[in-house]
Amino acid sequence: MNCIIIDDEATARAIITQLCSNVDGLNILEEFPNAIQAIKYLNQNDVDLIFLDIHMPDFTGFDFIETIKNPPKIVLTTSDSNFAIQAFEYDCIVDYLVKPITSERFAKAIQKAESVASTPKKAKKSSDEVATTSGNDLYVNIDRRLIKIDIPSIYLVEAKGDYILIKTDDKNYTVHSTLKKIEEKLPDSLFLKIHRSYIINVDKIIDIEDNSVLIKKDVVPVSRSNRPELMKRLNLL
């Protein structure tokens, strides 16, 4: 597998490089001290696997994942164990390694990456999921019933583990689905993903302060990577 390393600490990059050298079939193409340089590289080169640190200045590992399209397999490398549950919301993440990384644990991560890479990906099936759109209506499958939701009435969609919470002017709906799936169903003219866990109806914004927006009574965080696009969408005086 062709790999790259993204970590702001030179020592951490050197350790991962050494661990990779002990595994047959791993080829380190490049290493990067920040995610921005890596994004530029990936725009022109294909890789099979990325070793990615979470905590990096200005642009975190999660910001990086949300920025690139069709990310390859990713093994997170971090000194913080608190993001493990959040990490596996991303289909591209195959393992989560907490520093210091042992050679035995590293080998298991590579085995996982190789297993995922060699297995055709199957679509997830669920009895409760976002179904389809028709005009201004969104149909969701809840308890084997198709429920119609008026799209313009949606003001907020929040990711909650394996579910999403759809908030409308009249009612809230909890649906077994992903934020990515509903994002594909909602019109770009009305909706914008402003954080890895939130999609908002831009027309429903009441107030913006620092790195958050107020929609009805909900205060929603805005990630640094999504803030520029939000500003573009606003009719600023």
ABEGO torsion letter per residue (X at the ends): XBBBBBBABAAAAAAAAAAAAABBGBBBABBBABAAAAAAAAAABBBABBBBBABBBGBBAAAAAAABBGBBBBBBBBABAAAAAAAAABAABABBBBOBBBAAAAAAAAAAAAAAAABBBBBBBBABBBABBBEABBBBBBGGBBBBBBAAABABBBBBEABBBBBBAABBBBBBBBAAAAAAABBAAABBBABAABBBBAAABABBBEABBBBEABBBBBBAAAAAAAAAABBBX
